[in-house]
Amino acid sequence: MWRATESPAPTPPPGRRRLLTAALVLGSLVAGLVPASGAAASPDRSDVAAFDAVDPFIGTRLDTSQNKGNSAYGNTYPGATVPFGMVQSSPTTYRSSDGDQKGGYEYTADRLRGFGMTRLSGTGCEGRFSGFDFPVLPYTGALPGGALPTAPADRITDYHLGFDHADEKADPGYYSVGLANGVDAELTATTRTAVSRFDFPSDGGATLLFDVAGSNNRVFGSEVTVEGDTVSGWVEAASVCDEGGRYRAYFSTTFDRPVRSYGTWQGSEVHPGADTASGGTTKHGAGAYLVFDRGVRVTAKTGLSYVSVEGAARNAAAETRGRSFDAVRAQSARVWRDALGTLRVDGGSREQRVKFYTALYHALLHPNVFDDVNGDYRGYDGRLHQVERGRHHYVTYAGWDIYRSQAQLVALLFPKVGSDINQSLTDMARQTGTWPNWPHLNQSQQKMSGDSLQSVVASLDAFGSTDYDRRAALESMRSTQTLPADATLRRHAYQYATVGFVESRKGDSATSKTLEYAVDDFGIAQLAKRLGDEETYDRFMVRAQSWRHVFDDAGGHIRPRERTGFDRNFDLGERGNQFEQATGYQYGWMVPHNVGALIEKRGGAEAALRDLDEHTRELDAGVYGTKGAYLSNQPSFTMPFVYHWLGRPDRTGEVLRRAADEMYGTTPSGLPGNDDLGSLSSWYVWANIGLFPAIPGTADLMVSSPVFERVVVDSADSRRRITLDAPGAGRAPYVAALRVDGRATSKSWVPAGFTREGGRLDLRMASRPGTWGTGARDLPPSYADGTDARNNIGVTPDGHGNLGSLDLSDNSLSRERLAEAGAAPGAKLPLGDTGVVFTWPDTGPGEPDNWIPHGQRVPLGGRQATGISFLGLATNGPSQGTAVVEYTDGSTQTVPVGLTDWTPGTDHRFGNEPLVVTTGRNRAAGGSDTAQTKVFGTRPVALDPAKRVAAVVLPRGTDRGVMHVFDVALTDRPVAADG
């Protein structure tokens, strides 16, 4: 059972705070520090200190009573580590009743599989979590003839360790357990070194087994060597989820007591006195056992490296030489106190503080330092690299998960770590030539939807973590995500980059991929804007509005779209194959960068408020036949803050408090879903402090009701401090008024400048909702740039058909053949004697040249006109919609728009007149076909000749095929009334 044992430490002075990051990642130690004793806070005290409030057992139990789609299982671990540490020294479990060994620590199990060196916190892929490298098992049984009685490769369960939770204890940086065989085991850690202490009973043997091939996932080779009082070796094992990618880890262990004898096992054979062994692909196929004096209390110091055995030994020596277990434990505790002290809260109940600080603890476990103490690290290219002095190379990112709030929390609290993460990701892109979205260690891997690490970089940068090669990062993003899309790892990227959405027939979470890619592109655009690259900004902001392509205006919801129209038979309440780990109702709110436009398209504030209230009746409804939210999974993370854009920040606060009370607890099953490297926990941290980064790629912060009466952000290695005071927040849950640095404001958000520089927020709380944040000018920003721009690349140079696509079958118009037919860039195209003269788009190769309509506003100069006409075509058509003409006096007129398919033969619909005829469409795969294509002018529709035309709004939606509009033109000649 978890027990608080240490008294609060005083807040470090500012000067010391500036040294915090180095202490965290270097594992530096201060001799003479010892844990305080017997200082546990009273169970009913609400002022329990941050360190004492952390319960590492929260999230370790699978709640089998819930079936939401993903496991109701945090998949956390209670072992010893430091913030962002390379080492995670932890037990892993086995349930003897059914042989279940999920690959992590699961609270209902009754045996331990040993104490491993590495661990991923909170991943899915049950049973294939990876890690747990080099497990150590203390053994007290007899050694007949000096040999283990059975080879672990044949029956490893013989060496599993019985235990009882009553004999466990865990604090940040420390774990201990009394084992059924009489051994007391204790674990602590520095950044790269596990320090373990085993106290053997006097009435049994004293043997340590090093199961070198005992990693969680498949192994591909291993080796172990015993030399004097040192054991070392390596293993090559499968990365997380066992879906490709192998890493090689090295270890070196020394002891403070002499090794009396030893042996190894290799496969089914045990060899007493042997000093080496190697294994192939057999789990537990190679290892060593070392025998100590009976009743010994032995401390093992195990260095970890992903470079070499020598690197592992060097790491252990640099971080722990001359230091006892107790000294290392004390410094690990001090490092955690410093880390947790970057975010201090006052008030709240003991339960609230335990949940809060445990969440903060879990949020700081990843990503991880990867470089050795000498700066060496093995890159994604397999080569040896040297990190710049004073910096660290970080690895292991759950891109789809951490971009929504965890990256922002790390940047807020540890801006230097944020800069190093950004440099690490930039180096990753340089080494791989692209952007993997779920790299584990130095293995480039793809999981989930989106290209989210680009959004991570943009968010870290927005929060002030700018000490990295920003222009190299942006250039890599721009070049890999630009057509011909042959360097991107985004699935269906070519279709998305040309037509603006992934069609539903692709399956593979096609619709949510469109939404995720739009968020990613928004992040790229924001980084470009901060760097003054307007061209890249403009290009990617157009793509950031691609979510509009999958919004069905007829139904008022985001919906799967086929090349021939929306799939209105799709059940939005089911997970299906269109939305990643979510329903359409849950993804239906996930347009974080342009919420205002989303609300407008959903029918306005009143309709959206009604829908959102219905959606939040259930906060953790899962994915099976529901319209409810799924706040234990990432697509719903920003959803509560949509209320801010609806002028109802009070309801944001209500949802957040309900989630904290209903979904989170202090028991081992207290996390409602997979923590995914800390992303769920980071959301919980933000949700409790009255601030939230609801727009990834920016540093805009939503302000809502905090749980605590005072919140102080004291960024490490920085002068930034944010103070939020909310007296009475515990009993008065609504914000009645806000002052920002002493100035009153009714806005429900603070901009990036405040986030980066710091400042003071004073909240006056009330027991009932008021008017704060409800005005039209109080709403957070919606980023609409790019909305009205041309958004499809339908024309390509011959031989380069991969630079565009007009339809969803990878066909495009030939630039050269168009020019031969009179449609060169900038050419004038008269529509018979109607007086309409179109201008062919004057765009270069790879630039958008037409609109796929979703309600874009096209300015028309304010001139008087008698009629309006459209130049375009349909693909997989025909296609019809309704445009709206805006007059300068504020009045409007609807006009029908109908366009014929571009390969119609002689079947011209809607009175369309072919203006440009070519033969041969360019193909993305190369070459061209022999199809005849036509671009049409529509019959002019009569307008009010007494009025001036300000603009036309293209159809918000179209039927059947995909409509393409190349130009809009007016005429002042007589137009028949029936147009």
N, C-alpha and C positions, 0 to 999 in steps of 0.2 A: 504494500500500500504506500502511496506517496505521502511523505511527511515533510513539512517545512522544518528546516533545522538551522537556518542562518538568519542572523539579525540584519536589519537594513544597513546598507553602507551609505555614508554621506555622499551627497551629490558632488561629483568631481568639479573642481574649478575649471573655468574656461580654458586655461592654458593646457590642462591635462586633456581636456576634450579634444584638443587639436591633435593629440598624439594617439587617439583611440584607434583609428584604422590600422595603423602599424601594429599595435598590440594585438588586434583581432587576427590579422592575416599572417603575422610572423610567428604567432604562438609564443611571444616573448614572455618571460617569467620573472617574477620578483621573488627572490629568496626570502624565507622567513614568514610568508603569509600562511596562516592556518585558518581553517574554517571556524567560525564561531560555534559555540555549542549551546544546545538547549534554549534557543531563542525563538521557538515557534510562536507565531501569533495565535491569540485565542481564536477559536473557530467562529465566534460571533463578531470579531473585529473587522471593520471595513477598511482599515488602513494597512492591511498586509502589504509588505514591500514587494516590489516587482519581482525580484529573484525568488522570494519565498512563495509568490503566487503561482509560479509556473508548475504545472503538473504534466510531465512528459507522457503520462499514461493516457491522457485524453486523446481520443482518436484511435486507440489500439484495438478496439473491439468491433467486430462486424455485427451489425444489427440485422439479424436474419428475418425479422418480422416485417421489414420494409422491402418492397420490390419496385423501385422507382425508375429503373432503367440502368442506372449505375449503382454500385454497391453503396449501402449506407455504412461506410467504413472509411475512416480517415486514413488508414494504413500508415500511421505514424509509428515511431519507435521510441523506446525509453532510454536508449543508450547515450554514450558520452561523445560529445563533439563540441566544437566552438563555432561561432558564426562564420558561415561561408567556408568551413573547414574542408580539407581534402579527406580527412579521416572521419568516419562515423563508426565508432566502436560500440557494437550493440548485440544483444542476444537476438536470436531468431528461433521461432517456436515450431513445435510439432505436436499434433493432437493424436495420441496413441489410439483413441477409440476408433478412428476411421482413417488414420494415416494422413490427415490433412496437414499440409505444410504450405501455406499460401505464399511462401517465399519471403514473408516478413515476420512481424511480431503480431500475433493475434491472441487476444486476451483470454479466450476460452480454452486455449491449448494447455496441456499439462506437462510438457517436456520442452527442453531447450535443445536446439541443434548445435549449440556452441555460441561462441562470441566472435563475430566477424569484424572485419576492418572497414567495410564499406556498406553503404545503404542509401537507397533513394527514399525520400519521405513522401508518402502520399500518392504514389502512382496508381494507375489502373493496371491492366494486364495481370489479373490475379494469377498467382502461381508462377509468373514470369517477370518478377520485379527486377531481376538482375542484382548485382552487388553481392553482399555477404561473402566477400573474398577472404581467403585465408582464415577460416574459422578455427578457433582454438577450443579444445575440450579437455577439461581437467578430469583425470581418471584415477580412481583409488583402488582398482582391483588388482589381482595378482598378475604377474608376468611370467608364465611358465617358461622356463629356460631362457628368460630375458626377452621373451617375445609377447606381443599382444595376443590374446587368446583367439581373436578372429581378425581377419583383414577388414578394415573399414569399407573397402570397396565391395565386399560381399554382404556385410550386414552393419551398416553404419548406425542403425537404430540401437545396437548393443551399447553404444557409447553416448547416446542421448542422455540428457541430464534431467532428472526429476526436480521439481521445484514447486513452491507454493507462493502465491502473490503476497501472502502475509510476510514473507521473508525478503521481499524486494523493496528497494528504495531508489528513487531517482530525483536528482536535481539537475539543473542545467550544467552540463559538463561532467556529470557523475552518475554512475549506476552501480548498484550492488545487489547481490542475491545470495542467500544461503541455500545451497544445493542439497538435494536429498542424500548425496554421497558424503556429506559432512564438510565439503569444501565451501569456504566463503570466498566469493569472487567479487572483485571491485574493478570498475573501469573508469578511466578518465582520459583526457586527450589534449593535445595541442593541435595546431593546424594540420600537421603532417604525420603525427606520431600518436599511436595508441599506447597508453601506459596502463598495464593491467596488473592487479595484485591477486594472487591465489594463496589462500591460507588453508593448507591441507591438515586434516585431522591426524592425530598421533597414532591412531590404530589402523591405518591403511597405507596404501602406496601413495606416491606423489609423482604422477606422470602427467605431462602435458602433450596432447596430440595436436599436431599442426596438419589439418586436413587441407592441404595445398590445392587439391582439385575439388574442393567442396563448394564452389560458387553456386549461386542460386540457379542460373541458367546453364545451358550446355557449355562444356569445356572442350577445348581443342588442343590442349597441351599443357603440361605443367612440369615443374622441376623443383627439387628441394635439395639443399646441401646443409649438413651439420659440420661445423668447424669449431672445435673447442666449445666455448659457451655461447656460440652464435649459431642460429639457424636462419637460412635465407632461401629465397626462391622466387618463382614467378608462376603465373597462370595466365592463359589466354582464354577468355570467356565471352559469351554472347551478351550483347548490349540489351538494354531494357526492352521488354516485350519479345525478345528473341526473334526479331523480324529482319535480321541482317545487321551486320556490323559486329566486329570483334575488337575487344581492347585487350591489352596486355598490362598487367599490374605486377609490381615487384614489391617484395618485403624483405626486411632484415630485422631480426629480433635478438636482443641481448638480455642477459639475466643478471640479477644482483646476487645470485647463489650459484654455486658450482653445479654443472651438469655431471652426474655420477655415471650415467650410461645412456645409451641411445640406440635407436634403430630406425629403420624405414619400412614402408610397405610400398609395393608396386603391384598393382592389380591384386590378385588373390594371395600373393606371397608376402610374408612378413620376414624381414631380415634383421635380426639383432646385430648390433655393431656396425651395420652398414651406414655410410655417411652420405649417400646420394640415392635419389630415386627420380624417375621421370614417368609421366603418364601420358596417355594419348587422349582419346575422347571419352574415357570411362569416368563417370562422376565418382568422386572420392578415390580415384585410381592411383594417386600418389600422395605420400605424406611422410612425416617423421614424428617419432615420439621421443621425448626426453625425460629422463628419470632423475629425480632430486632426492635429497635426504628425506626420510620419513618425518612427517609433521612440519615440513618446511613452510615458511611464508616467503614466497618468491615473487619478485616484481619483474615483469617482462616489459621491455620498451621496444615497440615495433614501429619502425619507420616504414612509410609507404611512399612509393614513387611510381610514376608511369613512364619513367625513362630507363632506370636500371637498378640492379641490386645495390650498386655503389651509391646511387642517388638516394635510395631508401636509407642506407646506413648513415649517409651524410645528414639527411634530414633529422633522423633521430638524435644524432650526436649534437647537432646545432641547437635543437630545441629542448633537449632534456638532460644533457650531460651534467652530472654532479647534482641532480635534483631528485629528491625523493618523490614517491607517489603522492604523499600529502602536499608537498610543495606544488607539484603539477596540478593537483586537484584545486588547491587554493587559488592558483592563478587562473585556471579555467573558470572558476566561479567569479573571480574579479573581472575577467574579460566579459562574461555574460552580464554582470551588473552594469558595466559600462555600456554595453550594447543596449540593454533594456532601458538604461537611463537616458537614451536619446529621445525617448518618448515617455514623458512622465504624466500621470493623471492623478488627480485628487478626487476623493469622493467615491461614490459607488459602493455597493455591497461587497462583501468578501467574494461571493459567487461571481459577481460581475468582474471583479479584478482578476480572479483566477482564470476565467474564460478569456479575458482581454490579454493578459500577459502571456498566457500559454499560446494564444494565437500569434502574438508578436514574436515569441520564441520560435514557433514553427515557421513563420514567414522569413526568418533570417538563416535558415539552414541551407538554402540554395540561392544562386549558383555557387560553384565551388572553386577554390584556388586549385590550380593544376600545375603550377611551376614548382620545381624544387627550390631549396634554399639558395642554390647558386644561380637561379634564374632559368635553368634548362626546362624545356617542356617539349613533348612530342606533339607535333601539330597534326591537323586533319589530313595533311599530305604525307604523313608517316615520317617526316623529316624532323631532325632535332632543331629547335629554335631557342632563342635566348630572349627572355622578356626584358624590356628596358628597366634599368636599375630604378628601384623605388616603386615599381608597378607590379601588378600580378595579372596572370592570364587566368580567366575564369571560364569554366565549362559547365555543361549540363543545364539545359533550358527547356522548359515545357512551354513552347512559344504560344500556343493557342490559349493557354491558361494564364501565364504571368503578365501578358500585355495589358490586361484589363484593370489591374490595380497593384500587383506586387512589384513590378518594375518601378512604378512611381513611388512606392513606399521605400524601397531601397535607396532610390535617388534622393528622396527627402531626408532620410536619416543618415545616409552614408554617401554623400555626393562624390567622394573620391573613388569609392568602390564602383559607383555608377559610371564614372569616366573610364575606369579600367574595364568594366564590362563592355562598354561601347567600343573600346579599342580591341578587346578580345573578339567581339563579333565582327569588327572590321577586318581583323587578321584572319578570322575564319573565312570570310568571304574572299579574301585575297588568296588563301591557301586552297580553297575548293573551287573558286571561280563562280560561286553561286551562293544562295542563302538557304541552307537546310532549316527546317522549322522546328525540329525536336532533336538537336544534337545531344548525344549522351557521351560524356568524356570527350574524346577526340574523334568520335564516330559521327559522320554526317548522316542523319536519319530524317525521314519524313513520317510524321504522324499527324492526325487530325487535319483540319482545314486551315487554309490561309497561309500567309507568308509572314507570320506575326512578329518575327524578330526584327523586321524593319520598323514595325510600330513600336517595339521595345526601345530600339535605338532613338527613335524620334521622341518618345516620352521621356526617357532619361535625359536627353539633350534639353528638352523643354524645361525640365526641373532644375537645370543648371549643371548637369554633368557633361561639360563641354570640353574637357581636357583630353581630347583624342583627335585622331585625324578625321575631322568632320567631312572635309571635302572628298576624301577617299571613300568614306562610307556612302555619301550621297551619290558619287559617281558609280559606285558598284550597284547601288539600288537602281539608278536610272538605266544603266547599261543592261543589267540582267532582266529588267522588267519591260524593256522596250522591244517592239517587234524587230526581228522575227521570233522572239520568245524562245530561242533555242538555248539560252543559258539560264532560264528560270526553272525552278523546281515546282512551281505552281501547277497543279493538275488542271488541264483544260485551259491553260493560260492563253493560248492562241485565240481560242474562241472568245474568251472574256476580253482580251485586249483589242479585238477588232469589232465585235458586235456589242460588247458591253455586258453580256450575261452568259452564264453557262446554262445551256438548255436542259430541261428536265429529263430528257431521254438519256442523258449521260448517267443518271443515277448518282452514286458516289457523292451524296450530299450536295448536289449541284446548286440548289438554291441558296443554301447557307454559304457555299463557297463564294458566290457572287457578293453576298453581304460582307464576308470576311475580307475579300480582296479589296472591296471599296474602302474598308477601314484601313487596310494596309497602305493603299495608295494615298489616302488622306494623310497618314503619317509621313510618307515620303514628301508629299507636297509641303507640309508644314516645316520639315527640316530644310527643304529647298528655299522656302520663303525666309527663314531665319538666316540663311547663308546668302541671300540676295540673288538666287538663281530663279528669275521670274519665268523663264521658258519652261523649266522643269516643273515649277509650281503650277503654271497654267495647265500643262499637259496632265499632271496627275490629279489636279482638282477636278478636271473633266471626268476622269475615271472614278474619282471618289463619289461622284453622283450616280454611279452605275446601279446602285440599289433601286433607283427609280424604274429600271427596266423590269424588275420582278415585283413591282407594286401594281396590283390589279385594281385600277380605279373603279371598275364596275362593281367589284366586291368589297372595296375598301380595305384590302389587306395584302400583305406580301404573300406571294403564291408562286408555286412552280410554273415556269413558262416554257412552252414548247415552241418550236419554230412556226407552228400554225396557230398559236394563241395560248392563253392561260389554261392550265389544267384545273378547271373548276370542280371536277369530281374528286380532287385530292382531299383527303381528310386532314385538315390542319391540326386536329387533335392527336394525331398519331405520329410517332417518330418517323416511320416510313424510310425512304431512301433519299430524301431531299434535304433534311435538316440534321446536322451533326449533333448527335446526342441530345436532341431537343425536338420540340414540336414547332409547327408553323406559328402557333400562337405565341410561343416564347421568343422565337427569332423575329416575330412581327414587331417587336419594339427595339430591335438592335440596329439602329442607325444613329450611333451616339454623336456623330459629328454634324448632323443636320436634323435634329429632333423637331425643330420648328416646322420644317417642310413635311416631315413624316406626319405630324399632327394635322397639318392642313390637308394632306392627302387622305387622312383617315376620317375626314369630315368635319374638322375643326375641333376646338378645345372641348366643347360640351360633349360631343360624341366620343372623343378620345378619352375624356375623363370617365365617362360611363363604362367604356371598354376596359380601361385600366383598373377601375374599381372591381369589375367583375373578375379580371385576370388575377388580382391579388387577394381574392377570397381564400384561395389556397396558395400558400407560399412555397410549398415543396411537393407539388402534385405529381412529379415525374413525367413520363412520356406516353402513358397508355390511356387513350381516350379521355383527354382532359383539355380544358381551356385554361387551366391554372398555370401558375408560375412554377419554376424549378430553381429556387434560389440556392440549392446546394450544388448547382452546376453552372458553368461559366457563362453561357449565353444570356442568362437572366441577370448577371451582375449589375449592369447599368440600368436595368428596368425601373427600379424604385425611383430613380432620379428624374424619370420622365415627368413626374409630378411637378418638378421645378419649372419645366417649360409650360406646364398647364396652370401656373400660378398657384399651385397648392403645395408648397414645401412642407406644410403641416402634415400632409399625407405621406410624404417621403419619410418623415420622422416616425410616423405611426408604423409604417411597414418595416422600417429598420428595427424598431424596438420589438415588434412582434417576432421578427426573424430571430433576434438575439434570444428572446425568451422561449419561443416555441421550438426552435431548431437546434440550439446549441446548449450544451450542458457541461457538467464538471465530472461526469463519469467516464470510464474508458470508451463508451459509445457516444461521447459528447460532441463528436464532429459528424454532421449529417451526410457527408459524402467524401470521396477521395480528396485529399488535401492537395494533390497535384503539385508537389514541390513547394507548397506553401501558399498557393494562390487563394484557396478557400479561406485560410487563416488571415491572409492580408486583407481580403474583403471585409472580414469581421472587424479587424483593427480599424480600418477607415470608417466602417459603419457606426462605430461607437464613439468617435471623436468629433463628430459634427462636421467633417470635411470629407470630400470624395472627388477623385479625379475622373469624372464621368465622361470626359472626351479624350480618349487616347490620342497621343500625338501632340497634345497641348499640356500646359500646366494650369489650366482653368480649374478651380476647385469649387464644387458645390458646397454651400453652407447649409447645414441642417441641425436638428436638435441633438446635442451630444448627450451621452449617458452620464458623463462625469462633469463635475462642477468646474474643473480646471484641467486644461491640457497644455503641456509645454513640449514643443518640438525643439530639440537642441542638437542641430545637425553636427555630426562628427567632422573634424577637420574643416570647420567652416564657422563663420560668424553668424550664420543664419539662425534665427530663433523665431518661432511662431508661438505666440501665447493666445490661448482661447479661454476666456473666463465666462462661465455660465452659472452664476450663483443660483442655487435652488433647482438645478436641472433634474435632480432625482425625483422631486415632487411636482415640478412644473415642466412638462415635457415639450412645450411649444415655444418657438422663438417669437417674441413680440417686437423686438427691435435689435438693431445691430449697429455697432460703431466699429469702423475700420481705422485703426491708428487715430482714434479720437473723433473721427468724423462720422456722423450719422449717415446711414445708407439703407434704403429699402431693397436693394438688390440682393438676390438670394445666392450670389456667387462672388468670388474674388478672382481677379485676373492673374495671368502668369507672372507679372511683375511682382505682385505680392508674394506669390509662392516662392519665387527665386530669391527675393531679398529678405523676406520675413516681415514680421510686424505683429500687431496686436488686434485681436478681435474681442470685443465686449458684447456679450449677448444678454439681453434682458429676457428672462423666461416667464412664461405664463401658463396657467392651468388650462386655458382654452385657446383654440386657434384665433388669430387676429388677422390684420391686413398686411403684415409684413410679407414681402415677396410675391404679392398678388397682382401688382400692377403690370401693365404691358411693358413698361420700361425696366421692370425688375427681373425679367426672365434672362436666363443664361444665353450666351451667343449660339447661333446656328450658322454653320459655315457653308454658305450656298454658292461660293465662287465655282464657276465651271458648269453651273446648272444649264445655262442657255447656250452654251457653245456647241458647235458641231461635235458629234460624239461617235461617228463611225468612219472607218477608213475603208472605203469601197472601191478605190481606184489604185492600181499598182503598176509599176513599170514591168514591161515584158521581161520574163526571166526572174522576176522577184515577186511572185505571187504570194509569198509568205509575209509580205509587208502590209497585207490587208485582207479583208474578206467582207463581201457584201451580204452574203447569205450565211447560213450556219452549216453549209457543206463545203466551205473553204474555197469558194469561187469569188472572183473580183473582176471588175471592169479593167480593160487594158488602157493604160494611159496613152500609149502610142496610137491605138486604134480609135480612141475617142478624139484625139487631135486630128486624125485623118478625116473623121466624120464631122469636124467643125467644132468640137468641144475641147479645145486646148484650154489650159488654165487661163481664166480671165476672159474667155471668148463670149461674145454676145449671141444669144439664141432667141430670135423672134418667134412668137407663137402666131404664125399666119398673119392675118390683117387685124388681129384683136388689139394691137397696140401694146401688148405685153412683150417685154424684152427681158429675158432671163440672163444672168451672168453665171457662167460655169465657175465653180469655186476655184480661186487662184491659190491653190495649196501645193505644197511640195510632196514628194514621195514620203509615205509614212505619217502624213498629217491628216487629221479628220477632215472629211470633205462633204459630209452630209449629216443630217439629223435623223436619228431614229426617234420619233416623237415621244415625249413623255411630259409635254406641257411647257416646252421651252418658249421663251418670249423673244421674238425676232423684231427689232426696231425697224420701222419703215419710214422714218423721217418727218412725219407730220404733214404730208402733202395730201391734197384733195385727190380723190380717185373715184372712178365709177365701178371698178371691179378689181378682183384679186385672183391670182392664179398661182399654182404650185408646180414646180419642176421636180419630178421624182419617179419612183417606181416602187413596186413591192416585190419582196422575195417570199417564196412559198405562199404567194398571195392568190387573189387580190387582197387589198386591205382598205378599210374605210375607217374614218374617224371624224370628229367635229373640232374645227378650229374656232378660235374666238378673236374677232377683230376688235381692237381697242381704239376708240376715237379720242382725240385730244380733249374733248369736252367731258370725258369720263364715262360716256356711254359705250356699250358694246354691242356686237352683232355676231351671232353664230353663223359659221359657214361650213358646209360639208366638204370633206376632202376624201376623194376616192382615187386610188392608184392601181393600175394593172400590174400583173406579174411581169417581171423583166424578160421572160422568155415565152411570150404569149402566142407566137405565130401571128394570126390575123384577128385574134379575139381581144379587141381593145375595149375595155370596160369604161363606164362612167363618162363617156364622151371624151376620153383621153386621146390626145393626138401625139403620135411618136415624133420626137424632135431629134433624137440621136439614135442611130442604128449602127451596131457593130456586129461583127462575127468573130467569135472566139473569146471565151472567158479565161482569164489567167487562173491557174491552179496553185494552191499553196505548196503542193508537193513538187511543182515544176511543170513547165510546159503549159499548154492550153487545150481547151476542147473546141468543138466546132459549133457550139450553140449560138444562135442569133439573139442578141440582146437589144432591148429598147428602153430609152428613157423618155418619159412622157411629160407633156404639159397638160394641166387640167383646164377644162372649159372655165373661163372666167365667171366668178360669182359676183352678182351685182352688189354694190355698196351704196351707201348714202352719199351722193355727190356733193351735198352741201357741207359735209363734215370732213375733217382732216384725220388721216389714219396715223395713229401713233405707233402701233405695233400689231403684230398678230401672235397669238399664243397657239402653238401647234397642238394637235390633239393630245389630250392627257392619256388616252388609251386608244388602241385600234383593234379591229377584229381580224380574225383569221391569220393572214401572213404578217410579215414585218414590213412596216412602211419606211421608206427612205425619202427624205426631202432634200434636194440639192440647192434649191433657191426658192424664194418667194418674190413675186413681182406684182406691181399694180398697173392699171391702165386708166387713161382718162377718156377713152373712146366709148361710145354707147355700148351698153351691155344689156342683153335681154333680161327682163325682170325674172324669168324663171332660171336664169344663169345656167 
